[in-house]
Amino acid sequence: MSRPMKTRDDILSFLTGLGAAPVTTDHEAVFHVGEGEGIKDDIPGAHTKNLFLKDAKGRIWLISARDDTVIDLKRLHTVIGSARLSFGSADLMVEVLGVTPGSVTALALINDIERRATFVLDKALAEAGQVNFHPLTNTATTTLTQADFRKFLRSLEITPLVVDFLAMALDEAAFRR
């Protein structure tokens, strides 16, 4: 029997209960990073892209990075210490995070009660004053201060693996010269 997953209202109540002050903006459904550029213009803070991955050994990874970050999936495994990576299936995503493709978000970690996903956070995102994530649905964006986002992660006892994706991209560019 599957367990009930948290909803948008649940995550927003949870955040408020932590003393956080989430600001949520409703908008049309956004399925890919390139969509919704006009929406982002009106929402302050760093916007995100979130990848749900599985490695060749079956380990699950959730990557959250600034939306303009280049992530080289062919090299990423060498940086995070995983086996070769590929995208996780939609069924696995629902099972672990309780969200569907297009709604992947770091806030879905609230549904990963077994802590199956290893959370990787882009250094640029970890240093942003405000961060934006879907509140478990791709029809809204929730803005949190960095302090509130860290409070959320601490409440779940999650310490992210912080990766400097910009330096990784710069290293690769230098290597290709």
MDTraj code that builds the backbone (N, CA, C; nanometers):
import mdtraj as md
import numpy as np

residues = "MET SER ARG PRO MET LYS THR ARG ASP ASP ILE LEU SER PHE LEU THR GLY LEU GLY ALA ALA PRO VAL THR THR ASP HIS GLU ALA VAL PHE HIS VAL GLY GLU GLY GLU GLY ILE LYS ASP ASP ILE PRO GLY ALA HIS THR LYS ASN LEU PHE LEU LYS ASP ALA LYS GLY ARG ILE TRP LEU ILE SER ALA ARG ASP ASP THR VAL ILE ASP LEU LYS ARG LEU HIS THR VAL ILE GLY SER ALA ARG LEU SER PHE GLY SER ALA ASP LEU MET VAL GLU VAL LEU GLY VAL THR PRO GLY SER VAL THR ALA LEU ALA LEU ILE ASN ASP ILE GLU ARG ARG ALA THR PHE VAL LEU ASP LYS ALA LEU ALA GLU ALA GLY GLN VAL ASN PHE HIS PRO LEU THR ASN THR ALA THR THR THR LEU THR GLN ALA ASP PHE ARG LYS PHE LEU ARG SER LEU GLU ILE THR PRO LEU VAL VAL ASP PHE LEU ALA MET ALA LEU ASP GLU ALA ALA PHE ARG ARG".split()
xyz = np.array([
    [0.0853, -0.1186, 0.0000],
    [0.0000, 0.0000, 0.0000],
    [0.0895, 0.1244, 0.0000],
    [0.0596, 0.2180, -0.0862],
    [0.1412, 0.3390, -0.0939],
    [0.0981, 0.4379, 0.0144],
    [0.1920, 0.5173, 0.0584],
    [0.1654, 0.6163, 0.1617],
    [0.1143, 0.7450, 0.0964],
    [0.0359, 0.8226, 0.1686],
    [-0.0110, 0.9495, 0.1114],
    [0.1055, 1.0475, 0.0991],
    [0.1108, 1.1170, -0.0128],
    [0.2160, 1.2150, -0.0368],
    [0.1660, 1.3541, 0.0004],
    [0.2597, 1.4388, 0.0370],
    [0.2270, 1.5770, 0.0703],
    [0.1858, 1.6512, -0.0564],
    [0.1012, 1.7503, -0.0382],
    [0.0501, 1.8331, -0.1474],
    [0.1067, 1.9747, -0.1358],
    [0.0697, 2.0580, -0.2298],
    [0.1097, 2.1994, -0.2265],
    [0.0705, 2.2624, -0.0933],
    [-0.0537, 2.2453, -0.0515],
    [-0.0986, 2.3044, 0.0746],
    [-0.0173, 2.2501, 0.1915],
    [0.0128, 2.1199, 0.1892],
    [0.0914, 2.0594, 0.2967],
    [0.2313, 2.1203, 0.3057],
    [0.2988, 2.1368, 0.1914],
    [0.4359, 2.1891, 0.1952],
    [0.4354, 2.3349, 0.2400],
    [0.3388, 2.4122, 0.1943],
    [0.3329, 2.5523, 0.2357],
    [0.3023, 2.5646, 0.3850],
    [0.2154, 2.4803, 0.4368],
    [0.1865, 2.4794, 0.5809],
    [0.3086, 2.4352, 0.6603],
    [0.3806, 2.3350, 0.6085],
    [0.5013, 2.2859, 0.6736],
    [0.6051, 2.3981, 0.6832],
    [0.6262, 2.4679, 0.5716],
    [0.7232, 2.5770, 0.5702],
    [0.6846, 2.6875, 0.6680],
    [0.5575, 2.7238, 0.6681],
    [0.5091, 2.8270, 0.7596],
    [0.5274, 2.7816, 0.9045],
    [0.5020, 2.6528, 0.9297],
    [0.5195, 2.5970, 1.0632],
    [0.6637, 2.6017, 1.1115],
    [0.7577, 2.6042, 1.0183],
    [0.8991, 2.6161, 1.0536],
    [0.9376, 2.7605, 1.0841],
    [0.8445, 2.8515, 1.0613],
    [0.8748, 2.9934, 1.0790],
    [0.9216, 3.0585, 0.9505],
    [0.9152, 2.9850, 0.8410],
    [0.9536, 3.0388, 0.7101],
    [0.8407, 3.1284, 0.6589],
    [0.8764, 3.2118, 0.5617],
    [0.7779, 3.3018, 0.5021],
    [0.7743, 3.2801, 0.3508],
    [0.7187, 3.1653, 0.3063],
    [0.7139, 3.1396, 0.1627],
    [0.6201, 3.2360, 0.0914],
    [0.6613, 3.2766, -0.0294],
    [0.5759, 3.3601, -0.1139],
    [0.5510, 3.2791, -0.2404],
    [0.4251, 3.2486, -0.2659],
    [0.3921, 3.1616, -0.3785],
    [0.3164, 3.2391, -0.4861],
    [0.3628, 3.2201, -0.6103],
    [0.3023, 3.2835, -0.7261],
    [0.2399, 3.1753, -0.8132],
    [0.1109, 3.1863, -0.8389],
    [0.0434, 3.0920, -0.9283],
    [0.0678, 3.1339, -1.0726],
    [0.0793, 3.0352, -1.1613],
    [0.1010, 3.0614, -1.3038],
    [0.0603, 2.9402, -1.3856],
    [0.0665, 2.9546, -1.5166],
    [0.0373, 2.8413, -1.6046],
    [0.1396, 2.7315, -1.5803],
    [0.1029, 2.6080, -1.6119],
    [0.1951, 2.4961, -1.5935],
    [0.3228, 2.5180, -1.6739],
    [0.4360, 2.4899, -1.6101],
    [0.5675, 2.5005, -1.6740],
    [0.6322, 2.3628, -1.6632],
    [0.6714, 2.3065, -1.7773],
    [0.7264, 2.1713, -1.7774],
    [0.8770, 2.1661, -1.7966],
    [0.9350, 2.2690, -1.8566],
    [1.0788, 2.2705, -1.8853],
    [1.1372, 2.4051, -1.8462],
    [1.2676, 2.4057, -1.8215],
    [1.3359, 2.5276, -1.7785],
    [1.3147, 2.6424, -1.8768],
    [1.3168, 2.6178, -2.0050],
    [1.3033, 2.7231, -2.1053],
    [1.1661, 2.7877, -2.1098],
    [1.0668, 2.7188, -2.0571],
    [0.9313, 2.7732, -2.0559],
    [0.9162, 2.8733, -1.9418],
    [0.8201, 2.9580, -1.9524],
    [0.7858, 3.0457, -1.8409],
    [0.8839, 3.1583, -1.8146],
    [0.9609, 3.1966, -1.9159],
    [1.0572, 3.3053, -1.8952],
    [0.9871, 3.4318, -1.8497],
    [0.8720, 3.4627, -1.9051],
    [0.7973, 3.5813, -1.8648],
    [0.7515, 3.5735, -1.7200],
    [0.7181, 3.4549, -1.6760],
    [0.6761, 3.4339, -1.5371],
    [0.7915, 3.4676, -1.4434],
    [0.9102, 3.4200, -1.4774],
    [1.0281, 3.4399, -1.3921],
    [1.0642, 3.5866, -1.3775],
    [1.0349, 3.6649, -1.4794],
    [1.0676, 3.8078, -1.4755],
    [1.0031, 3.8784, -1.3569],
    [0.8884, 3.8298, -1.3153],
    [0.8133, 3.8948, -1.2084],
    [0.8380, 3.8337, -1.0705],
    [0.9262, 3.7325, -1.0640],
    [0.9530, 3.6647, -0.9370],
    [1.1005, 3.6837, -0.9024],
    [1.1297, 3.7512, -0.7908],
    [1.2692, 3.7742, -0.7542],
    [1.3387, 3.6466, -0.7086],
    [1.4714, 3.6480, -0.7145],
    [1.5500, 3.5358, -0.6629],
    [1.5996, 3.4439, -0.7722],
    [1.6778, 3.3459, -0.7316],
    [1.7351, 3.2478, -0.8238],
    [1.6300, 3.1434, -0.8600],
    [1.6129, 3.1228, -0.9885],
    [1.5208, 3.0199, -1.0361],
    [1.5987, 2.8905, -1.0550],
    [1.5268, 2.7809, -1.0524],
    [1.5943, 2.6512, -1.0461],
    [1.5580, 2.5579, -1.1595],
    [1.6511, 2.4646, -1.1818],
    [1.6198, 2.3460, -1.2605],
    [1.6502, 2.2295, -1.1688],
    [1.5696, 2.1279, -1.1783],
    [1.5799, 2.0146, -1.0875],
    [1.5792, 1.8862, -1.1687],
    [1.6783, 1.8025, -1.1438],
    [1.6924, 1.6781, -1.2183],
    [1.6772, 1.5591, -1.1248],
    [1.5945, 1.4661, -1.1650],
    [1.5746, 1.3416, -1.0904],
    [1.6503, 1.2331, -1.1646],
    [1.7563, 1.1824, -1.1038],
    [1.8465, 1.0887, -1.1703],
    [1.8611, 0.9591, -1.0918],
    [1.9013, 0.8572, -1.1631],
    [1.9298, 0.7276, -1.1025],
    [2.0631, 0.6824, -1.1597],
    [2.1480, 0.6265, -1.0742],
    [2.2755, 0.5805, -1.1282],
    [2.2720, 0.4312, -1.1591],
    [2.3779, 0.3824, -1.2201],
    [2.3834, 0.2435, -1.2669],
    [2.3764, 0.1426, -1.1527],
    [2.3987, 0.1873, -1.0304],
    [2.3905, 0.0984, -0.9137],
    [2.2557, 0.1104, -0.8428],
    [2.1651, 0.1911, -0.8996],
    [2.0313, 0.2053, -0.8434],
    [2.0157, 0.3180, -0.7427],
    [2.1207, 0.3929, -0.7176],
    [2.1129, 0.5052, -0.6237],
    [2.0392, 0.6212, -0.6900],
    [1.9581, 0.6911, -0.6118],
    [1.8741, 0.7995, -0.6623],
    [1.9361, 0.9337, -0.6232],
    [1.9318, 1.0275, -0.7177],
    [1.9906, 1.1591, -0.6998],
    [1.8903, 1.2664, -0.7381],
    [1.8810, 1.3716, -0.6573],
    [1.8027, 1.4897, -0.6920],
    [1.9005, 1.6055, -0.6992],
    [1.9093, 1.6676, -0.8173],
    [2.0000, 1.7790, -0.8402],
    [1.9179, 1.9072, -0.8509],
    [1.9528, 2.0093, -0.7722],
    [1.8900, 2.1404, -0.7838],
    [1.9990, 2.2410, -0.8170],
    [1.9784, 2.3118, -0.9276],
    [2.0772, 2.4094, -0.9741],
    [2.0049, 2.5335, -1.0243],
    [2.0817, 2.6431, -1.0360],
    [2.0240, 2.7622, -1.0996],
    [1.9758, 2.7227, -1.2383],
    [1.8705, 2.7848, -1.2838],
    [1.8104, 2.7467, -1.4112],
    [1.9015, 2.7687, -1.5308],
    [2.0029, 2.8547, -1.5184],
    [2.0943, 2.8802, -1.6295],
    [2.2235, 2.7990, -1.6199],
    [2.2295, 2.7062, -1.5284],
    [2.3492, 2.6249, -1.5055],
    [2.3605, 2.5141, -1.6097],
    [2.4811, 2.4967, -1.6597],
    [2.5101, 2.3861, -1.7509],
    [2.5543, 2.2668, -1.6666],
    [2.4863, 2.1550, -1.6837],
    [2.5219, 2.0337, -1.6112],
    [2.5571, 1.9261, -1.7132],
    [2.6806, 1.8808, -1.7087],
    [2.7286, 1.7776, -1.7998],
    [2.7019, 1.6410, -1.7372],
    [2.5932, 1.5778, -1.7794],
    [2.5549, 1.4491, -1.7208],
    [2.6579, 1.3392, -1.7476],
    [2.7351, 1.3540, -1.8546],
    [2.8366, 1.2526, -1.8848],
    [2.9531, 1.2580, -1.7869],
    [2.9778, 1.3769, -1.7282],
    [3.0871, 1.3924, -1.6318],
    [3.0403, 1.3987, -1.4877],
    [2.9143, 1.4261, -1.4659],
    [2.8638, 1.4509, -1.3318],
    [2.8963, 1.3385, -1.2340],
    [2.8875, 1.2150, -1.2794],
    [2.9115, 1.1033, -1.1880],
    [3.0512, 1.1075, -1.1259],
    [3.1487, 1.1615, -1.1996],
    [3.2843, 1.1697, -1.1456],
    [3.2952, 1.2774, -1.0385],
    [3.2077, 1.3758, -1.0432],
    [3.2097, 1.4851, -0.9469],
    [3.1353, 1.4486, -0.8186],
    [3.0223, 1.3791, -0.8303],
    [2.9406, 1.3495, -0.7123],
    [2.9665, 1.2110, -0.6539],
    [3.0492, 1.1334, -0.7210],
    [3.0828, 1.0013, -0.6673],
    [2.9772, 0.8959, -0.6909],
    [2.9069, 0.9080, -0.7994],
    [2.8040, 0.8097, -0.8323],
    [2.8528, 0.7187, -0.9443],
    [2.7736, 0.6176, -0.9725],
    [2.7939, 0.5393, -1.0944],
    [2.7354, 0.6231, -1.2089],
    [2.7463, 0.5766, -1.3316],
    [2.6923, 0.6504, -1.4468],
    [2.5459, 0.6835, -1.4232],
    [2.5063, 0.8028, -1.4669],
    [2.3736, 0.8558, -1.4386],
    [2.2821, 0.8558, -1.5597],
    [2.1539, 0.8386, -1.5329],
    [2.0503, 0.8561, -1.6342],
    [1.9276, 0.9116, -1.5622],
    [1.8308, 0.9591, -1.6391],
    [1.7106, 1.0130, -1.5771],
    [1.6291, 0.9006, -1.5140],
    [1.5754, 0.9276, -1.3961],
    [1.4889, 0.8314, -1.3294],
    [1.3536, 0.8290, -1.3963],
    [1.2871, 0.7164, -1.3871],
    [1.1553, 0.7026, -1.4506],
    [1.0497, 0.7844, -1.3771],
    [0.9433, 0.8140, -1.4481],
    [0.8320, 0.8888, -1.3894],
    [0.7717, 0.8109, -1.2721],
    [0.7611, 0.6789, -1.2861],
    [0.7051, 0.5972, -1.1776],
    [0.7917, 0.6037, -1.0531],
    [0.9235, 0.5971, -1.0705],
    [1.0152, 0.6053, -0.9572],
    [1.0081, 0.7432, -0.8927],
    [0.9945, 0.8454, -0.9752],
    [0.9832, 0.9826, -0.9245],
    [0.8604, 0.9965, -0.8341],
    [0.7488, 0.9440, -0.8794],
    [0.6262, 0.9498, -0.8003],
    [0.6436, 0.8689, -0.6714],
    [0.7041, 0.7528, -0.6832],
    [0.7251, 0.6656, -0.5670],
    [0.8134, 0.7321, -0.4605],
    [0.9207, 0.7956, -0.5025],
    [1.0181, 0.8514, -0.4082],
    [0.9833, 0.9935, -0.3649],
    [0.9502, 1.0798, -0.4620],
    [0.9295, 1.2215, -0.4320],
    [0.7829, 1.2662, -0.4313],
    [0.6953, 1.1820, -0.4845],
    [0.5541, 1.2175, -0.4841],
    [0.5168, 1.3261, -0.5824],
    [0.6004, 1.3461, -0.6844],
    [0.5717, 1.4457, -0.7884],
    [0.5863, 1.3809, -0.9253],
    [0.5322, 1.4475, -1.0247],
    [0.5383, 1.3976, -1.1612],
    [0.6380, 1.4808, -1.2416],
    [0.6811, 1.4299, -1.3580],
    [0.7735, 1.5082, -1.4412],
    [0.7177, 1.6479, -1.4667],
    [0.8066, 1.7462, -1.4599],
    [0.7655, 1.8851, -1.4735],
    [0.7471, 1.9531, -1.3388],
    [0.7299, 1.8733, -1.2350],
    [0.7101, 1.9281, -1.1008],
    [0.8238, 1.8923, -1.0056],
    [0.9334, 1.8411, -1.0583],
    [1.0464, 1.8028, -0.9733],
    [1.0977, 1.9271, -0.9008],
    [1.1236, 1.9129, -0.7727],
    [1.1593, 2.0248, -0.6875],
    [1.2302, 1.9751, -0.5625],
    [1.3186, 2.0560, -0.5086],
    [1.3839, 2.0208, -0.3825],
    [1.2808, 2.0103, -0.2697],
    [1.1709, 2.0815, -0.2810],
    [1.0678, 2.0750, -0.1773],
    [1.0020, 1.9372, -0.1708],
    [1.0152, 1.8577, -0.2768],
    [0.9598, 1.7217, -0.2774],
    [1.0380, 1.6287, -0.1851],
    [1.1523, 1.6730, -0.1366],
    [1.2274, 1.5924, -0.0400],
    [1.1441, 1.5634, 0.0846],
    [1.0423, 1.6446, 0.1087],
    [0.9527, 1.6199, 0.2222],
    [0.8822, 1.4846, 0.2076],
    [0.8622, 1.4405, 0.0841],
    [0.7950, 1.3121, 0.0597],
    [0.8899, 1.1930, 0.0629],
    [1.0198, 1.2183, 0.0615],
    [1.1190, 1.1100, 0.0608],
    [1.1516, 1.0698, 0.2048],
    [1.0552, 1.0107, 0.2720],
    [1.0718, 0.9801, 0.4143],
    [1.1776, 0.8717, 0.4388],
    [1.2039, 0.7906, 0.3400],
    [1.3077, 0.6872, 0.3536],
    [1.4460, 0.7406, 0.3173],
    [1.4535, 0.8661, 0.2754],
    [1.5792, 0.9312, 0.2361],
    [1.6537, 0.8492, 0.1301],
    [1.5807, 0.8121, 0.0274],
    [1.6387, 0.7356, -0.0842],
    [1.7179, 0.8241, -0.1793],
    [1.6804, 0.9521, -0.1891],
    [1.7474, 1.0432, -0.2825],
    [1.8625, 1.1146, -0.2127],
    [1.9746, 1.1203, -0.2804],
    [2.0860, 1.2033, -0.2359],
    [2.0667, 1.3399, -0.2999],
    [2.0686, 1.4436, -0.2177],
    [2.0399, 1.5781, -0.2661],
    [2.1696, 1.6511, -0.2996],
    [2.1804, 1.6959, -0.4255],
    [2.2954, 1.7720, -0.4734],
    [2.2472, 1.9138, -0.5027],
    [2.3162, 2.0110, -0.4438],
    [2.2775, 2.1510, -0.4562],
    [2.3884, 2.2296, -0.5246],
    [2.3512, 2.3031, -0.6271],
    [2.4433, 2.3908, -0.6990],
    [2.4955, 2.4978, -0.6025],
    [2.6268, 2.5203, -0.6030],
    [2.6889, 2.6206, -0.5150],
    [2.6269, 2.7583, -0.5382],
    [2.6016, 2.7938, -0.6635],
    [2.5412, 2.9236, -0.6942],
    [2.4026, 2.9362, -0.6310],
    [2.3288, 2.8281, -0.6279],
    [2.1963, 2.8286, -0.5667],
    [2.2088, 2.8348, -0.4145],
    [2.3079, 2.7643, -0.3597],
    [2.3308, 2.7638, -0.2153],
    [2.3723, 2.9016, -0.1643],
    [2.4228, 2.9861, -0.2538],
    [2.4682, 3.1191, -0.2145],
    [2.3681, 3.2298, -0.2502],
    [2.2611, 3.1950, -0.3192],
    [2.1605, 3.2945, -0.3596],
    [2.0804, 3.3413, -0.2383],
    [2.0478, 3.4690, -0.2363],
    [1.9704, 3.5246, -0.1256],
    [1.8288, 3.4700, -0.1188],
    [1.7685, 3.4502, -0.2366],
    [1.6343, 3.3928, -0.2462],
    [1.6368, 3.2824, -0.3507],
    [1.5613, 3.1763, -0.3255],
    [1.5531, 3.0637, -0.4190],
    [1.4072, 3.0341, -0.4498],
    [1.3842, 2.9833, -0.5715],
    [1.2486, 2.9550, -0.6185],
    [1.2352, 2.8090, -0.6572],
    [1.1308, 2.7463, -0.6052],
    [1.1017, 2.6063, -0.6359],
    [0.9518, 2.5893, -0.6589],
    [0.9148, 2.4868, -0.7348],
    [0.7740, 2.4508, -0.7448],
    [0.7300, 2.3948, -0.6091],
    [0.6111, 2.4324, -0.5634],
    [0.5586, 2.3782, -0.4373],
    [0.4853, 2.2452, -0.4617],
    [0.5565, 2.1482, -0.5191],
    [0.5069, 2.0135, -0.5496],
    [0.4105, 2.0108, -0.6680],
    [0.3961, 2.1232, -0.7352],
    [0.3149, 2.1319, -0.8557],
    [0.3788, 2.2357, -0.9473],
    [0.3700, 2.2135, -1.0783],
    [0.4337, 2.3065, -1.1719],
    [0.3429, 2.4224, -1.2136],
    [0.2374, 2.4446, -1.1388],
    [0.1473, 2.5568, -1.1669],
    [0.1689, 2.6725, -1.0683],
    [0.2806, 2.6676, -0.9973],
    [0.3139, 2.7743, -0.9034],
    [0.4635, 2.7715, -0.8761],
    [0.5137, 2.8841, -0.8267],
    [0.6536, 2.8953, -0.7854],
    [0.6544, 2.9549, -0.6461],
    [0.7318, 2.8930, -0.5573],
    [0.7440, 2.9409, -0.4202],
    [0.8834, 2.9973, -0.3987],
    [0.8876, 3.1193, -0.3497],
    [1.0135, 3.1874, -0.3193],
    [1.0419, 3.1745, -0.1702],
    [1.1659, 3.1356, -0.1396],
    [1.2129, 3.1252, -0.0016],
    [1.3435, 3.2015, 0.0126],
    [1.3661, 3.2596, 0.1283],
    [1.4988, 3.3129, 0.1537],
    [1.5930, 3.1936, 0.1693],
    [1.7213, 3.2180, 0.1513],
    [1.8191, 3.1111, 0.1689],
    [1.8107, 3.0539, 0.3112],
    [1.7918, 3.1420, 0.4088],
    [1.7807, 3.0961, 0.5481],
    [1.6609, 3.0033, 0.5657],
    [1.5486, 3.0374, 0.5042],
    [1.4297, 2.9527, 0.5150],
    [1.4490, 2.8203, 0.4419],
    [1.5163, 2.8227, 0.3271],
    [1.5432, 2.6986, 0.2553],
    [1.6335, 2.6076, 0.3386],
    [1.7340, 2.6642, 0.4014],
    [1.8236, 2.5844, 0.4875],
    [1.7483, 2.5305, 0.6082],
    [1.6562, 2.6102, 0.6610],
    [1.5732, 2.5656, 0.7733],
    [1.4916, 2.4431, 0.7305],
    [1.4369, 2.4489, 0.6088],
    [1.3611, 2.3356, 0.5544],
    [1.4489, 2.2104, 0.5478],
    [1.5676, 2.2229, 0.4902],
    [1.6566, 2.1078, 0.4788],
    [1.6962, 2.0539, 0.6165],
    [1.7281, 2.1432, 0.7088],
    [1.7649, 2.0991, 0.8452],
    [1.6498, 2.0250, 0.9116],
    [1.5270, 2.0721, 0.8901],
    [1.4109, 2.0079, 0.9524],
    [1.3951, 1.8639, 0.9041],
    [1.4419, 1.8381, 0.7810],
    [1.4352, 1.7026, 0.7252],
    [1.5637, 1.6248, 0.7513],
    [1.6589, 1.6900, 0.8187],
    [1.7898, 1.6312, 0.8477],
    [1.8634, 1.5944, 0.7191],
    [1.8571, 1.6859, 0.6223],
    [1.9239, 1.6666, 0.4939],
    [2.0377, 1.7668, 0.4820],
    [2.1571, 1.7134, 0.4602],
    [2.2731, 1.7975, 0.4315],
    [2.3058, 1.7771, 0.2846],
    [2.2890, 1.8807, 0.2033],
    [2.3129, 1.8620, 0.0596],
    [2.4611, 1.8465, 0.0279],
    [2.4869, 1.7782, -0.0807],
    [2.6206, 1.7750, -0.1393],
    [2.6255, 1.8973, -0.2294],
    [2.7090, 1.9952, -0.1952],
    [2.7155, 2.1199, -0.2713],
    [2.8226, 2.1060, -0.3792],
    [2.7832, 2.1328, -0.5036],
    [2.8718, 2.1198, -0.6191],
    [2.8798, 2.2538, -0.6916],
    [2.9995, 2.2933, -0.7273],
    [3.0201, 2.4166, -0.8022],
    [3.0123, 2.3828, -0.9521],
    [2.8915, 2.3863, -1.0066],
    [2.8717, 2.3507, -1.1470],
    [2.9396, 2.4500, -1.2408],
    [2.9472, 2.5769, -1.2007],
    [3.0141, 2.6758, -1.2832],
    [3.1624, 2.6418, -1.2973],
    [3.2272, 2.6078, -1.1871],
    [3.3690, 2.5698, -1.1932],
    [3.3868, 2.4432, -1.2762],
    [3.2921, 2.3509, -1.2645],
    [3.2969, 2.2265, -1.3427],
    [3.2913, 2.2593, -1.4926],
    [3.2041, 2.3528, -1.5298],
    [3.1930, 2.3923, -1.6708],
    [3.3177, 2.4658, -1.7166],
    [3.3720, 2.5510, -1.6311],
    [3.4947, 2.6233, -1.6656],
    [3.6122, 2.5284, -1.6815],
    [3.6220, 2.4289, -1.5941],
    [3.7281, 2.3288, -1.6043],
    [3.7203, 2.2553, -1.7372],
    [3.5977, 2.2201, -1.7767],
    [3.5806, 2.1484, -1.9032],
    [3.6179, 2.2376, -2.0212],
    [3.5791, 2.3645, -2.0159],
    [3.6119, 2.4575, -2.1247],
    [3.7624, 2.4732, -2.1372],
    [3.8327, 2.4823, -2.0255],
    [3.9800, 2.4945, -2.0276],
    [4.0417, 2.3670, -2.0831],
    [3.9846, 2.2534, -2.0492],
    [4.0357, 2.1246, -2.0955],
    [4.0232, 2.1124, -2.2479],
    [3.9182, 2.1685, -2.3039],
    [3.8935, 2.1566, -2.4482],
    [3.9818, 2.2483, -2.5307],
    [4.0467, 2.3461, -2.4687],
    [4.1312, 2.4407, -2.5433],
    [4.2577, 2.3756, -2.5906],
])
top = md.Topology()
chain = top.add_chain()
for i, resn in enumerate(residues, 1):
    res = top.add_residue(resn, chain, resSeq=i)
    for name in ("N", "CA", "C"):
        top.add_atom(name, md.element.get_by_symbol(name[0]), res)
traj = md.Trajectory(xyz[None], top)
